[in-house]
Amino acid sequence: MGELATVPLTFTADLRPIMEANLNGAPIPAVVNIGSAQNIVLNKKTLDRLGIKVRHVTSTRFEDHKNGTINYVPDGNFLPSGVFVVTEGVNAFVDHADFGRTKLRDSWYLVEDFMDDAFGARVGAGNLLQTDLEVALDEGYLKHFNPEGCSSQHLAYWDPKAVAVPIRVDLWKRDPRPVFSVNINGKEVWALLSTATPYSYLPASAAGPLGLKPGATGATQEAPLPGDGSDKPVWSVPVGQMSIGGLEVKDFKIRLMELPHSGGLLVLGTDFLHRHRTYIAMSQRQVYFSAVKNPILKHGSVDVVPHPAK
């Protein structure tokens, strides 16, 4: 199996996992987000508090859409076709930083103003899925593996009956997040996993064909997203039938909301992952799921302080 490291987790009050991290020796909480394609992103307010300077940067890249490749263009060397994309951002240089099993020295990081100011960093799939990853929120840890000679072996070592389903990955390695097929009420929808989302959700525009409706029996209206008004309602809707490969998902609800740029994906959040132990086998292009018989929902005490709604 090539076990590399176990990363212990704590949790926010709404069940999101937090790993211990530090910047230049100062401890900070880092939210684990396998639903983000990014690598590691730092919170600007945390950097200000620690006296770590940031700088604004502008970068240019060339996208050759015909060949599906992205090439960086040196000054004065223009290519014959494609599109130049100019990106502005904020970076910070940190002398030494630790994020779980990742230990970096003299490195640059992307910086953002986080909505959740309690977090000093966000660790995404770009970092976490460089190896196989076991996500065991019920047990309170992540575990990294680098299997060798296991291409046809069952890797969910804790459960020989765990279900394995194929994943679809970006062959150009621009987005490390795996997606997989889920069956809801006899219809197929593509899904991904997110450890930074307390609830599973689906764009309202994709719900109708799956038989999910706000007016269904048992549906409840929830608070709108931060910054949204009552004209953009959120509904929690019970799912009649849901399966992932041979795994039947029972007594499950999905939140429907307006998400115009989501691509129609179902996002399975921590309400799913606390009840299903998961092994993301990047080495096999599969993901294993195993239902937790008596899940322990590890509510924590890290308070989330959002920006005030505009």
Long-range contacts (C-beta under 8 A, 24 or more apart in sequence): 1-145, 1-147, 1-150, 1-155, 1-157, 2-145, 2-146, 2-147, 2-148, 3-143, 3-144, 3-145, 4-101, 4-131, 4-144, 4-145, 4-146, 5-100, 5-101, 5-143, 5-144, 6-141, 6-142, 6-143, 6-144, 7-100, 7-101, 7-141, 7-142, 7-143, 7-144, 8-140, 8-141, 9-137, 9-140, 9-141, 9-142, 10-140, 10-298, 10-300, 10-302, 11-137, 11-140, 11-298, 11-299, 11-300, 11-302, 12-118, 12-300, 12-302, 12-303, 12-304, 13-299, 13-300, 13-301, 13-302, 13-303, 13-304, 14-198, 14-270, 14-299, 14-304, 15-137, 15-198, 15-270, 15-271, 15-274, 15-297, 15-298, 15-299, 16-195, 16-196, 16-197, 16-198, 16-270, 17-137, 17-142, 17-195, 17-270, 18-119, 18-300, 18-302, 19-99, 19-100, 19-123, 19-142, 20-100, 21-97, 21-98, 21-99, 21-100, 21-120, 21-121, 21-123, 22-97, 22-98, 23-47, 23-50, 23-52, 23-94, 23-97, 23-120, 23-121, 24-50, 24-52, 24-94, 24-95, 24-96, 24-97, 25-96, 26-50, 28-119, 28-120, 28-121, 29-118, 29-119, 29-120, 29-121, 29-302, 30-99, 30-100, 30-119, 30-120, 30-121, 30-122, 30-123, 31-116, 31-119, 31-121, 31-122, 31-123, 31-196, 32-123, 32-128, 32-142, 32-195, 32-196, 33-122, 33-123, 33-124, 33-125, 33-194, 33-195, 33-196, 34-124, 34-125, 34-128, 34-129, 34-133, 34-135, 34-177, 34-193, 34-194, 34-195, 34-280, 35-124, 35-125, 35-177, 35-192, 35-193, 35-194, 35-195, 35-196, 35-197, 35-267, 35-269, 36-122, 36-124, 36-125, 36-126, 36-177, 36-194, 36-196, 37-124, 37-125, 37-126, 37-174, 37-175, 37-176, 37-177, 38-110, 38-122, 38-124, 38-125, 38-126, 39-110, 39-123, 39-124, 39-126, 39-127, 40-99, 40-102, 40-109, 40-110, 40-121, 40-122, 40-123, 40-124, 40-126, 40-127, 41-109, 41-110, 41-111, 41-112, 41-121, 41-122, 41-124, 42-92, 42-94, 42-109, 42-110, 42-111, 42-112, 42-120, 42-121, 43-111, 43-112, 43-113, 43-114, 43-117, 43-119, 43-120, 43-121, 43-122, 44-90, 44-111, 44-112, 44-113, 44-114, 45-113, 45-114, 45-117, 46-119, 46-120, 46-121, 47-92, 47-111, 52-92, 52-93, 52-94, 53-92, 53-93, 54-90, 54-91, 54-92, 54-111, 55-90, 55-91, 55-92, 56-88, 56-89, 56-90, 57-88, 57-89, 57-90, 57-91, 58-86, 58-87, 58-88, 58-89, 59-86, 59-87, 59-89, 60-84, 60-85, 60-86, 60-87, 61-85, 61-87, 68-172, 69-172, 70-172, 70-174, 99-123, 99-127, 100-142, 101-144, 102-127, 115-226, 115-306, 115-307, 116-304, 116-305, 116-306, 117-305, 117-306, 117-307, 118-302, 118-303, 118-304, 118-305, 122-196, 125-176, 125-177, 126-176, 129-176, 129-177, 129-178, 129-280, 129-282, 130-176, 130-282, 131-282, 132-279, 132-280, 132-281, 132-282, 132-283, 133-279, 133-280, 133-282, 134-277, 134-278, 134-279, 134-280, 135-193, 135-195, 135-273, 135-277, 135-278, 135-279, 135-280, 136-277, 136-278, 137-195, 137-270, 137-273, 137-274, 137-298, 138-274, 138-275, 138-277, 138-292, 138-295, 138-296, 138-298, 139-277, 140-298, 146-283, 147-281, 147-283, 150-283, 150-284, 151-283, 151-284, 154-288, 155-279, 155-281, 155-284, 155-286, 155-288, 156-277, 156-279, 156-288, 156-290, 158-277, 158-290, 159-277, 159-290, 161-290, 162-277, 162-279, 162-288, 162-289, 162-290, 163-244, 163-245, 163-246, 163-247, 163-288, 163-289, 163-290, 164-245, 164-281, 164-284, 164-286, 164-287, 164-288, 165-244, 165-245, 165-286, 165-287, 165-289, 166-285, 166-286, 167-280, 167-285, 167-286, 167-287, 169-282, 169-285, 178-280, 178-282, 178-285, 178-287, 179-265, 180-244, 180-287, 181-244, 182-242, 182-243, 182-244, 182-266, 182-268, 183-241, 183-242, 183-243, 183-244, 184-210, 184-211, 184-212, 184-239, 184-241, 184-242, 184-266, 185-210, 185-211, 185-212, 185-239, 185-240, 185-241, 185-242, 186-211, 186-241, 187-211, 189-264, 189-265, 189-266, 190-264, 190-265, 190-266, 191-244, 191-265, 191-266, 191-267, 191-268, 192-265, 192-266, 192-267, 192-268, 193-267, 193-268, 193-272, 193-273, 193-278, 193-280, 193-287, 194-267, 194-268, 194-269, 194-270, 195-269, 195-270, 195-273, 196-269, 197-267, 197-269, 197-270, 198-269, 198-270, 198-271, 199-236, 199-255, 199-269, 199-270, 199-271, 200-252, 200-253, 200-254, 200-255, 200-266, 200-267, 200-268, 200-269, 200-271, 200-272, 201-254, 201-255, 201-256, 201-257, 201-259, 201-266, 201-267, 201-269, 202-254, 202-255, 202-256, 202-265, 202-266, 202-267, 203-256, 203-257, 203-258, 203-259, 203-260, 203-262, 203-264, 203-265, 204-235, 204-256, 204-257, 204-258, 204-259, 205-258, 205-260, 205-264, 206-264, 206-266, 207-237, 207-254, 207-256, 211-240, 212-237, 212-239, 212-254, 212-256, 213-237, 214-256, 222-255, 225-257, 226-306, 226-307, 226-309, 227-309, 227-310, 228-258, 232-257, 232-258, 233-257, 244-289, 245-289, 247-276, 247-289, 247-291, 249-276, 274-298
